């Protein structure tokens, strides 16, 4: 079902004109088979194990390797930034057809390399090049209008908060993080104009101890719900919510479901997650590359209507969010898709 939504989402994006393009075109199809697979490398600027953003990307690529004529090599470049560019350069120079990396932190490295390798394709998820600044016709940028989904989570949070104070923990204040914040705060204020929204910036995506410290400080000040938008740092904030008997909102993936197998107590405090379905979008991008329908040199901007973002409506959501609030959220979701509610965006 997830794959169907993602595939349909790309089609909707194309049909709705949500693409911006410069000198772009479909990559000519080759005959990819089990004996002649599409060779893909994914450079992780950090390590896997965040149970959200990077893990979602890896899951989608591993699924592609299982279901499509694709081989995938995942290279974890580590936490030292000085290793990221050499790692990307190494795989670009290797025997791969498609090179994948994510976020603004890898954008400059990719745009430096791609023009020198016109025979290869590049996918940058969660950011996009300025296509007017150079010949990036072999780069596909994928962005997610996650503010749409964050609006729904903010509405739910403000509707169930008992203290009227909600905390947010940001990894950094970059535009892809603020994309969550703008929608979340707008939705919370729509539910309760008097809600108190507190922000803290960790300055890091890989420091769970810092995330826990910031969340504990927010709880001590009266917040009863925390929304960490901070990758691995956010895991510490989720732990703080579990330990203090508070509630939390997951990010990027359905984090309650991820934790359920190993830590049910942790899963039970995550009443929803704002999902950015990176794995699905990468799976579809590779499938379309194989089919010869993928367009490089363009930005794909995907949102609620495309099935590329959303909130988790799982057992925790059903148990913690009252039925009347869930009904309101369903109606609001349709209003956003129809354009009747305009959500603030950092894009």
URRAGI-V323244 format. One record per residue. RES is the residue in one small letter. SS is DSSP state (~ for helix, > for strand, _ for the rest). BURIAL is 1 if it has 9 or more other ideal C-beta (glycine too) atoms within 8 Angstrom, else 0. Layout:
# URRAGI-V323244
RES	SS	BURIAL
RES	SS	BURIAL
This chain:
# URRAGI-V323244
x	_	0
x	~	0
x	~	1
x	~	0
x	~	1
x	~	1
x	~	1
x	~	1
x	~	1
x	~	1
x	~	0
x	~	1
x	~	1
x	~	1
x	~	0
x	~	0
x	_	0
x	_	1
x	>	1
x	>	0
x	>	1
x	>	1
x	>	0
x	>	1
x	>	0
x	>	0
x	_	1
x	_	0
x	_	0
x	_	0
x	_	0
x	_	1
x	_	0
x	_	0
x	_	0
x	_	0
x	_	1
x	>	1
x	>	1
x	>	1
x	>	1
x	>	1
x	>	1
x	>	1
x	_	1
x	_	1
x	_	1
x	_	1
x	_	0
x	_	1
x	_	1
x	_	1
x	~	1
x	~	1
x	~	1
x	~	1
x	~	1
x	~	1
x	~	1
x	~	1
x	~	1
x	~	1
x	~	1
x	~	1
x	~	1
x	~	0
x	~	0
x	_	1
x	_	1
x	>	1
x	>	0
x	>	1
x	>	1
x	>	1
x	>	1
x	>	0
x	_	1
x	_	0
x	_	0
x	_	0
x	_	0
x	~	0
x	~	1
x	~	1
x	~	0
x	~	0
x	~	1
x	~	1
x	~	1
x	~	1
x	~	1
x	~	1
x	_	0
x	_	0
x	_	0
x	_	1
x	_	0
x	>	1
x	>	1
x	>	1
x	>	1
x	>	1
x	_	1
x	~	1
x	~	0
x	~	1
x	~	1
x	~	0
x	~	1
x	~	1
x	~	1
x	~	0
x	~	1
x	~	1
x	_	1
x	_	0
x	_	1
x	_	0
x	_	0
x	_	1
x	>	1
x	>	1
x	>	1
x	>	1
x	>	1
x	_	1
x	>	1
x	_	1
x	_	1
x	_	0
x	_	1
x	_	0
x	_	0
x	_	0
x	_	0
x	_	1
x	_	1
x	_	1
x	>	1
x	>	1
x	>	1
x	>	1
x	>	1
x	>	1
x	_	1
x	_	1
x	~	1
x	~	1
x	~	1
x	~	1
x	~	1
x	~	1
x	~	1
x	~	1
x	~	1
x	~	1
x	~	1
x	~	1
x	~	1
x	~	1
x	_	1
x	_	0
x	_	0
x	_	1
x	>	1
x	>	1
x	>	1
x	>	1
x	>	1
x	>	1
x	_	1
x	_	1
x	_	0
x	_	0
x	~	0
x	~	1
x	~	1
x	~	1
x	~	1
x	~	1
x	~	1
x	~	1
x	~	1
x	~	1
x	~	1
x	~	1
x	~	1
x	~	1
x	~	1
x	~	1
x	~	1
x	_	1
x	_	0
x	_	0
x	_	1
x	>	0
x	>	1
x	>	1
x	>	1
x	>	1
x	>	1
x	_	1
x	_	0
x	_	1
x	_	1
x	_	1
x	_	1
x	~	1
x	~	0
x	~	1
x	~	1
x	~	1
x	~	1
x	~	1
x	~	1
x	~	1
x	~	1
x	~	1
x	~	1
x	~	0
x	_	0
x	_	0
x	_	1
x	_	1
x	>	1
x	>	1
x	>	1
x	>	1
x	>	1
x	_	1
x	_	1
x	~	1
x	~	1
x	~	1
x	~	1
x	~	1
x	~	1
x	~	1
x	~	1
x	~	1
x	~	1
x	~	1
x	~	0
x	~	0
x	_	0
x	_	1
x	>	1
x	>	1
x	>	1
x	>	1
x	>	1
x	>	1
x	_	1
x	_	1
x	~	1
x	~	1
x	~	1
x	~	1
x	~	1
x	~	1
x	_	0
x	_	0
x	_	0
x	~	0
x	~	0
x	~	1
x	~	1
x	~	0
x	~	1
x	>	1
x	>	1
x	>	1
x	>	1
x	>	1
x	>	1
x	>	1
x	_	1
x	~	1
x	~	1
x	~	1
x	~	1
x	~	1
x	~	1
x	~	1
x	~	1
x	~	1
x	~	1
x	~	1
x	~	1
x	~	1
x	~	0
x	_	1
x	_	0
x	_	1
x	>	1
x	>	1
x	>	1
x	>	1
x	>	1
x	>	1
x	>	1
x	>	1
x	_	1
x	~	1
x	~	0
x	~	1
x	_	1
x	_	1
x	>	1
x	>	1
x	>	1
x	_	1
x	_	0
x	_	1
x	~	0
x	~	1
x	~	1
x	~	1
x	~	0
x	~	0
x	_	1
x	_	0
x	~	0
x	~	0
x	~	1
x	~	1
x	~	0
x	~	1
x	~	1
x	~	0
x	~	0
x	~	1
x	~	1
x	~	0
x	~	1
x	~	1
x	~	0
x	~	0
x	_	0
x	_	0
x	_	0
x	_	0
x	_	1
x	_	0
x	_	1
x	_	1
x	_	0
